[in-house]
Amino acid sequence: MSEHPLMPVRGGAAEHPPTSVDPRGVREPSPGGAEVRRPADGPDLHGAPTNTHGRTTSGRTQPVLARAGEITPEMARVAEREGLSPEVVRDEVARGRLVIPANPGHAALDPMGIGLRARVKINANIGSSPTTSSLDEEVDKLRLAQRWGADTVMDLSTGKRITETRRAIVETSTVPIGTVPIYQALESVKSIGDLTGDVLLGVIEAQAREGVDYMTIHAGVRIRHLPLVRERVTGIVSRGGGVLAKWMIDHARENPLYTRFDDVLEICRAHDVTISLGDGLRPGSIADASDRAQFAELRTLGELTTRCRDAGVQVMVEGPGHIPLDELAENVRLQQELCDEAPFYTLGPLVTDIAPGHDHITSAIGAAVVGWHGTSMLCYVTPKEHLGLPDAADVKDGLIAYRIAAHAADLARGNAAAHAQDRAISEARFAFDWRAQFARSLDPGTAQAMHDETLPNDHFKQAEFCSMCGPKYCPMHNVRGVDWHAVERAAAAAA
């Protein structure tokens, strides 16, 4: 791995100790009324759709209004869901530490917030490919993603019927919808070389008009960065980054999304579309983690973050895909430093490359750690990562893994609602209230099915043991009836 001035070579001593942004330093305790993640067959995680979008922006975006001291309906809804005061949400939006992806054209949206003071969010990627899936299948995946707790969904469709698929998803979804406009732009031309700034801007504007809430814009990949990937093991693994790299190499010109970024800002401000600055040079293997290319792009993303804020456009920053465990905290710290605490949105990261077919696990490990250290949204990874297009079962598996990761991060960040959720299931467990234990779990159906494999009779729903220990060896059963006053007296007498 190439040495980088901001990141020591792995195994060397860091110039700066790997500290991270401490989310607890900018949080207020979540009251008991804060929204918690609920089981899939319990109450709706996202609530009834709340159409607060009677407004048209005309440039009056959430940060513009927040800086003017206004609390919008979207800010009030986020405050309600997070257990924060509306004033705190307004101030965080004004500061740029919290974004509310809420295009006024997305009528079914129930607004949510992404930022340090909010609970850690999860994104699910869906979308058709040129060879697989259909519009109906993708809408079904959307519904499944919402059922299993996705806070946002990105439609990454390529191939045919992109517009129809996206429109159906936006019309159906109560969560924010994100896209990567360069995918549709590429489908509209014969080859990568035929892409132009005008083609890209036309797609961005069309998707904004249709109600897309946030868009990944790969404006940080610059021609001067490309030589830095030459020695990588896996080169460029971002689809958008790869397309733009090929275009720049063929034309010997700068990235059109960078040179036309002011035009991108104008469109996004007009529709209050949140920009998600794409990490087109993210490392695709542990060998390439934390290299010069990754951090050169990150510096540019910091510059673009400032330009977004100056234009009154909401912005978050996307992060790396493959990072070893010992470098995670420092990666978060650097992003927060260089991008002035803009919400960090990471894919994983995967902490090892050796487990294709199980990368929802390798990445959830990294996701929990970066969420603890200050990442605001985690993009899920499914078991099909690196292998194929995920199906419905993969979507569920990926979301369950990431709900665990996000919840673990919320616990580490001191979220009171998350702690209350853990305590409730623990109390049910100690009381041998099996039905309450199932109901309070992330996946009630699976929990009950596993219990019932060996103890299916309803009689065992009152039993003070499971099939692991049985009645004789269950430690919780054996101490439930203890007279603790007698134990204290006996302990005192023995002292």
C-alpha positions as CSV (number, residue, x, y, z in Angstrom):
1,M,0.0,0.0,0.0
2,S,1.3,3.4,-0.9
3,E,2.2,5.7,1.9
4,H,-0.1,8.7,2.4
5,P,0.6,11.8,4.5
6,L,-2.8,11.5,6.2
7,M,-2.7,7.8,6.8
8,P,0.3,5.7,8.1
9,V,1.4,2.6,6.3
10,R,-0.4,-0.3,7.9
11,G,1.6,-1.5,10.9
12,G,3.5,1.7,11.3
13,A,3.0,4.3,14.1
14,A,0.3,6.8,13.4
15,E,1.3,10.5,13.3
16,H,-2.0,11.1,15.0
17,P,-3.6,8.5,17.2
18,P,-6.6,6.9,15.6
19,T,-9.2,8.9,17.4
20,S,-12.7,9.5,16.0
21,V,-15.4,12.0,16.2
22,D,-17.3,11.3,19.4
23,P,-20.9,11.4,18.5
24,R,-21.9,11.6,22.2
25,G,-20.2,15.0,22.2
26,V,-22.8,16.4,19.9
27,R,-25.8,14.4,21.0
28,E,-28.5,15.1,23.5
29,P,-29.8,12.0,25.3
30,S,-32.6,10.4,23.5
31,P,-35.8,10.4,25.6
32,G,-37.8,7.3,26.1
33,G,-40.3,8.5,23.4
34,A,-37.7,8.4,20.6
35,E,-38.5,6.1,17.7
36,V,-37.0,2.6,17.9
37,R,-36.5,0.0,15.3
38,R,-39.3,-2.4,15.5
39,P,-39.7,-6.0,14.4
40,A,-40.8,-6.6,10.9
41,D,-44.2,-8.1,11.8
42,G,-44.7,-5.6,14.6
43,P,-45.8,-1.9,14.2
44,D,-44.7,-0.2,11.0
45,L,-41.1,1.0,11.5
46,H,-41.7,4.1,9.4
47,G,-45.2,5.0,10.5
48,A,-48.0,6.0,8.2
49,P,-46.9,8.1,5.2
50,T,-46.9,11.7,6.0
51,N,-47.1,14.0,3.0
52,T,-45.6,17.2,4.2
53,H,-44.6,18.3,0.8
54,G,-47.0,21.0,-0.2
55,R,-44.0,23.3,-0.6
56,T,-42.2,23.9,-3.8
57,T,-38.6,24.9,-3.2
58,S,-37.7,27.7,-5.6
59,G,-34.3,27.3,-3.9
60,R,-35.8,27.4,-0.4
61,T,-34.1,24.2,0.6
62,Q,-34.0,22.7,4.1
63,P,-30.6,24.3,5.0
64,V,-31.7,27.7,3.5
65,L,-34.8,27.7,5.6
66,A,-32.9,26.4,8.7
67,R,-30.4,29.2,8.5
68,A,-33.3,31.7,8.3
69,G,-34.5,30.2,11.6
70,E,-37.5,28.3,10.2
71,I,-38.6,24.9,11.4
72,T,-40.1,23.1,8.5
73,P,-42.7,20.3,8.7
74,E,-39.9,17.9,7.7
75,M,-37.6,19.1,10.5
76,A,-40.5,18.7,13.0
77,R,-41.2,15.1,11.8
78,V,-37.5,14.2,12.1
79,A,-37.4,15.7,15.6
80,E,-40.4,13.5,16.5
81,R,-38.9,10.3,15.1
82,E,-35.5,10.9,16.7
83,G,-36.7,12.2,20.1
84,L,-34.9,15.5,19.6
85,S,-36.2,19.0,19.9
86,P,-37.2,20.7,16.6
87,E,-34.7,23.5,17.4
88,V,-31.8,21.0,17.6
89,V,-32.8,19.4,14.3
90,R,-33.0,22.9,12.7
91,D,-29.6,23.9,14.0
92,E,-28.0,20.6,12.8
93,V,-29.5,21.1,9.3
94,A,-28.3,24.7,9.3
95,R,-24.8,23.5,10.3
96,G,-24.7,20.8,7.7
97,R,-24.3,17.9,10.2
98,L,-27.8,16.5,9.4
99,V,-29.5,16.1,6.1
100,I,-33.2,15.5,5.4
101,P,-33.5,14.0,1.9
102,A,-37.0,15.2,1.0
103,N,-37.8,16.2,-2.5
104,P,-41.1,18.0,-2.5
105,G,-42.1,15.8,-5.5
106,H,-42.0,12.6,-3.5
107,A,-45.5,12.7,-2.2
108,A,-45.5,9.4,-0.2
109,L,-42.4,10.3,1.8
110,D,-42.2,10.1,5.6
111,P,-39.3,12.4,6.2
112,M,-36.2,11.1,8.1
113,G,-32.8,12.6,9.1
114,I,-29.2,11.4,8.6
115,G,-26.5,12.8,10.9
116,L,-24.6,12.5,14.1
117,R,-27.4,13.4,16.4
118,A,-29.8,10.9,14.7
119,R,-29.7,7.2,15.2
120,V,-27.5,5.3,12.6
121,K,-29.5,4.7,9.4
122,I,-29.4,1.9,6.9
123,N,-29.7,2.1,3.1
124,A,-30.7,-0.9,0.9
125,N,-29.7,-1.0,-2.7
126,I,-32.2,-2.5,-5.2
127,G,-32.5,-2.2,-9.0
128,S,-32.7,-4.2,-12.2
129,S,-29.7,-5.2,-14.3
130,P,-29.4,-5.6,-18.1
131,T,-29.8,-9.3,-17.7
132,T,-32.0,-9.8,-14.6
133,S,-35.1,-8.7,-12.8
134,S,-38.2,-6.7,-13.7
135,L,-40.2,-3.7,-12.6
136,D,-42.5,-5.7,-10.5
137,E,-39.7,-7.6,-8.8
138,E,-37.9,-4.3,-7.9
139,V,-41.1,-2.8,-6.4
140,D,-41.5,-6.0,-4.4
141,K,-37.9,-5.6,-3.2
142,L,-38.7,-2.1,-2.2
143,R,-41.6,-3.2,-0.1
144,L,-39.5,-6.0,1.4
145,A,-36.7,-3.5,2.2
146,Q,-39.2,-1.2,4.0
147,R,-40.6,-4.1,5.9
148,W,-37.2,-5.2,7.2
149,G,-36.2,-1.7,8.3
150,A,-34.4,0.1,5.4
151,D,-34.3,3.8,6.2
152,T,-33.6,4.8,2.6
153,V,-33.5,2.8,-0.6
154,M,-31.3,3.4,-3.7
155,D,-32.6,2.4,-7.1
156,L,-29.5,1.3,-9.0
157,S,-31.3,0.0,-12.1
158,T,-29.5,-0.4,-15.3
159,G,-30.6,-1.8,-18.7
160,K,-34.2,-1.3,-19.9
161,R,-37.2,0.4,-18.3
162,I,-35.0,2.5,-15.9
163,T,-37.4,5.4,-15.9
164,E,-40.5,3.3,-15.4
165,T,-38.9,1.3,-12.6
166,R,-37.8,4.5,-10.8
167,R,-41.2,6.2,-11.1
168,A,-42.9,3.1,-9.7
169,I,-40.4,3.0,-6.8
170,V,-40.8,6.7,-5.9
171,E,-44.6,6.5,-6.1
172,T,-44.6,3.5,-3.7
173,S,-41.9,4.4,-1.3
174,T,-42.4,6.0,2.1
175,V,-38.6,6.2,2.6
176,P,-36.2,8.5,0.7
177,I,-35.1,7.2,-2.7
178,G,-31.6,7.7,-4.0
179,T,-30.2,7.1,-7.5
180,V,-26.9,7.2,-9.4
181,P,-27.8,9.3,-12.5
182,I,-24.7,8.3,-14.5
183,Y,-26.2,4.8,-14.9
184,Q,-29.2,6.2,-16.9
185,A,-27.0,8.6,-18.7
186,L,-24.8,5.8,-19.9
187,E,-27.9,3.8,-21.1
188,S,-28.9,6.9,-23.2
189,V,-25.8,6.9,-25.3
190,K,-24.0,4.3,-27.4
191,S,-20.7,4.3,-25.5
192,I,-18.9,5.9,-22.6
193,G,-17.1,8.2,-25.0
194,D,-20.5,9.7,-26.1
195,L,-21.3,11.0,-22.6
196,T,-21.3,14.8,-22.3
197,G,-21.9,17.2,-19.5
198,D,-25.3,18.1,-21.0
199,V,-26.4,14.5,-21.1
200,L,-25.5,14.0,-17.4
201,L,-27.2,17.2,-16.4
202,G,-30.3,16.3,-18.4
203,V,-30.6,13.0,-16.5
204,I,-30.0,14.7,-13.1
205,E,-32.8,17.2,-13.8
206,A,-35.3,14.6,-15.1
207,Q,-34.8,12.5,-12.0
208,A,-35.0,15.5,-9.7
209,R,-38.4,16.4,-11.3
210,E,-39.6,12.9,-10.7
211,G,-39.1,13.2,-7.0
212,V,-35.8,11.5,-6.3
213,D,-34.6,12.6,-2.9
214,Y,-30.9,12.1,-3.1
215,M,-28.3,11.3,-5.9
216,T,-24.8,9.9,-5.9
217,I,-22.7,12.3,-7.9
218,H,-19.2,11.1,-8.7
219,A,-17.7,14.6,-9.0
220,G,-14.7,13.9,-6.8
221,V,-12.9,11.6,-9.3
222,R,-10.4,13.9,-11.1
223,I,-8.1,13.2,-14.0
224,R,-5.0,14.0,-11.8
225,H,-6.1,11.2,-9.4
226,L,-6.1,8.4,-12.0
227,P,-2.3,7.6,-12.0
228,L,-2.7,6.9,-8.3
229,V,-4.7,3.7,-9.0
230,R,-2.1,2.2,-11.3
231,E,-0.5,0.0,-8.6
232,R,-3.8,-1.1,-7.0
233,V,-4.7,-4.8,-6.8
234,T,-8.3,-4.2,-7.8
235,G,-8.1,-0.9,-9.6
236,I,-11.4,1.0,-9.7
237,V,-14.4,-0.9,-8.4
238,S,-17.0,1.9,-8.4
239,R,-19.2,1.6,-11.5
240,G,-19.7,5.4,-11.7
241,G,-16.0,6.0,-11.0
242,G,-15.0,3.5,-13.6
243,V,-17.2,5.0,-16.2
244,L,-15.8,8.5,-15.6
245,A,-12.2,7.3,-15.4
246,K,-12.7,5.7,-18.9
247,W,-14.2,8.9,-20.2
248,M,-11.4,11.1,-18.9
249,I,-8.7,8.7,-20.3
250,D,-10.4,8.6,-23.7
251,H,-10.9,12.4,-23.9
252,A,-7.8,13.5,-21.9
253,R,-10.2,16.0,-20.1
254,E,-11.4,16.7,-16.6
255,N,-14.5,14.9,-15.2
256,P,-17.6,16.7,-16.5
257,L,-19.4,16.3,-13.2
258,Y,-16.6,18.3,-11.6
259,T,-16.4,21.0,-14.3
260,R,-20.2,21.3,-14.4
261,F,-20.7,21.0,-10.6
262,D,-22.2,24.5,-10.3
263,D,-24.9,23.4,-12.8
264,V,-25.5,20.2,-10.7
265,L,-25.9,22.5,-7.6
266,E,-28.4,24.7,-9.4
267,I,-30.6,21.7,-10.3
268,C,-30.4,20.2,-6.8
269,R,-31.1,23.4,-5.1
270,A,-34.2,24.0,-7.3
271,H,-35.7,20.6,-6.2
272,D,-34.1,20.2,-2.7
273,V,-32.3,17.1,-3.8
274,T,-29.5,16.0,-1.4
275,I,-26.2,15.3,-3.0
276,S,-24.4,12.2,-1.9
277,L,-20.8,12.7,-3.0
278,G,-19.8,9.4,-4.5
279,D,-16.5,7.7,-3.7
280,G,-15.5,6.7,-7.2
281,L,-12.0,5.7,-6.1
282,R,-13.0,3.7,-3.0
283,P,-10.7,0.7,-2.4
284,G,-12.1,-2.6,-3.5
285,S,-9.8,-4.8,-1.5
286,I,-7.9,-4.8,1.7
287,A,-4.6,-4.4,-0.2
288,D,-5.8,-1.1,-1.6
289,A,-7.3,0.4,1.6
290,S,-6.3,3.9,2.8
291,D,-4.1,4.6,-0.3
292,R,-3.2,7.8,-2.0
293,A,-6.1,7.6,-4.5
294,Q,-8.7,7.2,-1.9
295,F,-7.6,10.2,0.1
296,A,-6.9,12.4,-2.9
297,E,-10.5,12.0,-3.8
298,L,-11.6,12.6,-0.2
299,R,-9.8,15.9,-0.3
300,T,-11.8,16.9,-3.4
301,L,-15.0,15.7,-1.7
302,G,-14.2,18.1,1.2
303,E,-13.9,20.9,-1.3
304,L,-17.2,19.9,-3.0
305,T,-18.9,19.7,0.4
306,T,-18.1,23.4,1.0
307,R,-19.5,24.3,-2.4
308,C,-22.7,22.4,-1.7
309,R,-23.2,24.2,1.6
310,D,-22.4,27.6,0.1
311,A,-25.1,26.9,-2.5
312,G,-27.7,25.9,0.1
313,V,-27.7,22.3,-1.1
314,Q,-27.8,19.4,1.4
315,V,-24.8,17.1,1.1
316,M,-23.5,13.8,2.6
317,V,-20.2,12.0,1.7
318,E,-19.9,8.4,0.7
319,G,-17.1,6.2,2.1
320,P,-14.8,3.3,1.4
321,G,-15.8,-0.3,0.8
322,H,-12.9,-2.5,2.0
323,I,-10.9,-1.3,5.1
324,P,-9.2,-3.5,7.7
325,L,-10.5,-3.3,11.3
326,D,-7.5,-1.3,12.6
327,E,-8.0,1.5,10.1
328,L,-11.8,2.1,10.5
329,A,-11.8,4.7,13.2
330,E,-9.1,6.8,11.5
331,N,-11.0,6.7,8.2
332,V,-14.1,8.1,9.9
333,R,-12.0,10.8,11.6
334,L,-10.4,11.9,8.4
335,Q,-13.7,12.1,6.6
336,Q,-15.2,14.2,9.4
337,E,-12.2,16.5,9.4
338,L,-11.8,17.0,5.7
339,C,-15.6,17.3,5.0
340,D,-16.4,19.4,8.1
341,E,-18.6,16.8,9.8
342,A,-20.9,16.3,6.8
343,P,-22.9,13.0,7.3
344,F,-20.7,10.0,6.4
345,Y,-22.4,7.3,4.3
346,T,-20.4,4.1,4.0
347,L,-20.6,0.8,2.0
348,G,-19.8,-1.6,4.8
349,P,-16.9,-1.4,5.0
350,L,-15.8,-5.0,4.5
351,V,-13.0,-5.9,6.9
352,T,-11.7,-8.9,5.0
353,D,-11.9,-10.1,1.4
354,I,-12.0,-13.9,2.0
355,A,-15.7,-14.6,2.4
356,P,-17.7,-14.2,-0.9
357,G,-21.2,-15.5,-0.2
358,H,-21.0,-14.1,3.3
359,D,-20.0,-10.5,2.8
360,H,-23.1,-9.3,4.7
361,I,-21.2,-10.5,7.7
362,T,-17.7,-9.3,6.8
363,S,-19.2,-5.9,6.1
364,A,-21.5,-5.7,9.1
365,I,-18.5,-6.0,11.3
366,G,-17.0,-2.9,9.8
367,A,-20.3,-1.2,9.7
368,A,-20.9,-1.5,13.4
369,V,-17.4,0.0,14.1
370,V,-17.7,3.0,11.8
371,G,-21.2,3.6,13.0
372,W,-19.9,3.8,16.5
373,H,-17.1,6.2,15.5
374,G,-19.4,8.6,13.7
375,T,-20.7,7.3,10.4
376,S,-24.3,8.4,9.9
377,M,-25.7,5.9,7.4
378,L,-24.6,2.4,6.5
379,C,-25.2,1.0,3.0
380,Y,-26.1,-2.6,3.4
381,V,-24.2,-5.5,1.7
382,T,-26.0,-8.7,0.8
383,P,-24.6,-12.2,0.6
384,K,-24.5,-11.8,-3.2
385,E,-21.9,-9.0,-3.1
386,H,-19.3,-9.6,-5.7
387,L,-21.3,-12.6,-7.0
388,G,-24.6,-11.5,-8.6
389,L,-27.8,-9.5,-8.3
390,P,-29.5,-10.0,-4.9
391,D,-32.9,-11.5,-4.7
392,A,-35.6,-11.0,-2.0
393,A,-33.9,-13.5,0.4
394,D,-30.6,-11.7,0.0
395,V,-32.2,-8.3,0.7
396,K,-33.7,-9.6,3.9
397,D,-30.4,-11.2,5.0
398,G,-28.5,-8.0,4.3
399,L,-30.9,-5.8,6.1
400,I,-31.0,-8.0,9.2
401,A,-27.2,-7.9,9.4
402,Y,-27.2,-4.2,9.0
403,R,-29.9,-3.6,11.5
404,I,-27.8,-5.5,14.0
405,A,-24.8,-3.3,13.0
406,A,-26.7,0.0,13.3
407,H,-28.3,-1.0,16.6
408,A,-24.9,-2.0,18.0
409,A,-23.5,1.4,16.9
410,D,-26.5,3.2,18.5
411,L,-25.8,1.4,21.8
412,A,-22.2,2.5,21.6
413,R,-23.2,6.1,20.9
414,G,-25.4,6.2,24.0
415,N,-28.9,6.1,22.3
416,A,-31.4,5.7,25.1
417,A,-34.1,4.2,22.9
418,A,-31.6,1.5,21.7
419,H,-30.7,0.7,25.3
420,A,-34.4,0.5,26.2
421,Q,-35.0,-2.0,23.4
422,D,-32.2,-4.3,24.6
423,R,-33.4,-4.1,28.2
424,A,-37.0,-5.0,27.2
425,I,-35.9,-8.2,25.4
426,S,-33.5,-9.1,28.2
427,E,-36.3,-8.8,30.8
428,A,-38.6,-11.0,28.7
429,R,-35.8,-13.5,28.4
430,F,-35.2,-13.7,32.1
431,A,-38.9,-14.0,32.7
432,F,-39.1,-16.8,30.2
433,D,-41.8,-14.9,28.4
434,W,-41.0,-16.5,25.1
435,R,-43.7,-14.8,23.1
436,A,-42.6,-11.3,24.2
437,Q,-39.0,-12.3,23.5
438,F,-39.9,-13.3,19.9
439,A,-42.0,-10.2,19.4
440,R,-39.2,-7.8,20.5
441,S,-36.6,-9.4,18.3
442,L,-35.4,-8.0,14.9
443,D,-36.8,-11.1,13.2
444,P,-39.7,-12.6,15.2
445,G,-40.5,-15.3,12.7
446,T,-37.0,-16.7,12.6
447,A,-36.6,-16.6,16.3
448,Q,-39.8,-18.5,17.0
449,A,-39.1,-21.0,14.2
450,M,-35.7,-21.8,15.7
451,H,-37.2,-22.3,19.2
452,D,-40.0,-24.4,17.9
453,E,-37.7,-26.8,15.9
454,T,-37.0,-28.7,19.1
455,L,-39.8,-27.5,21.4
456,P,-42.9,-27.0,19.2
457,N,-45.7,-27.6,21.7
458,D,-47.3,-24.5,23.0
459,H,-46.7,-25.9,26.5
460,F,-43.0,-25.0,26.1
461,K,-43.9,-21.3,25.6
462,Q,-44.2,-21.2,29.4
463,A,-41.2,-23.5,30.0
464,E,-38.3,-22.0,32.0
465,F,-35.7,-23.6,29.7
466,C,-34.9,-24.1,26.1
467,S,-33.5,-27.2,24.3
468,M,-29.9,-26.0,24.8
469,C,-29.8,-26.5,28.6
470,G,-33.1,-28.2,29.6
471,P,-34.6,-27.6,33.0
472,K,-31.7,-28.9,35.1
473,Y,-28.9,-26.8,33.7
474,C,-30.6,-23.5,32.8
475,P,-28.7,-20.9,34.9
476,M,-31.5,-18.3,34.8
477,H,-34.0,-20.8,36.0
478,N,-31.7,-21.9,38.7
479,V,-31.3,-18.4,40.2
480,R,-34.8,-17.1,39.7
481,G,-36.1,-18.2,43.1
482,V,-33.1,-17.2,45.1
483,D,-33.7,-15.3,48.3
484,W,-31.0,-12.6,47.8
485,H,-31.4,-11.3,51.4
486,A,-30.5,-14.8,52.6
487,V,-27.5,-14.8,50.2
488,E,-26.3,-11.5,51.6
489,R,-26.6,-12.7,55.2
490,A,-24.7,-15.9,54.3
491,A,-22.0,-13.9,52.5
492,A,-21.6,-11.6,55.5
493,A,-21.4,-14.5,57.9
494,A,-18.7,-16.2,55.8
495,A,-16.6,-13.0,55.5
